[in-house]
């Protein structure tokens, strides 16, 4: 793991470990590359399709330690697990999911990862 990635997640206890679990899943898809920026780490397959970042401030009702996984999809995720979504362009949604423990990376979430990966390849 690069120093840039450690800098992104180092300020929240447990966040680097959560990021590592997400990264392992995403790098399991063929041709995915990691792009580390100052405040987030992105994953690319032709286009960016997933980003992992830390919350800027505490939000009431959310876990003490977590990362946010944002996925680029052709639709809004209709699930109580979705923390929010925006449609920056028609037919292109950015969906935000809270990852607070490894168990959050279940089959449903892996399905959304695959959908985002395939959407980026179009």
Secondary structure, 3 states (H helix, E strand, C coil): CCHHHHHHHCCCCCHHHHHHHHHHHHCCCCCCEEEECCCEEEEECCCEEEEEECCCCCCCCCCCCCEEEEEEECCCCCCCCEEEEEEEECCEEEEEEEECCHHHCCHHHHHHHHHHHHHHCC
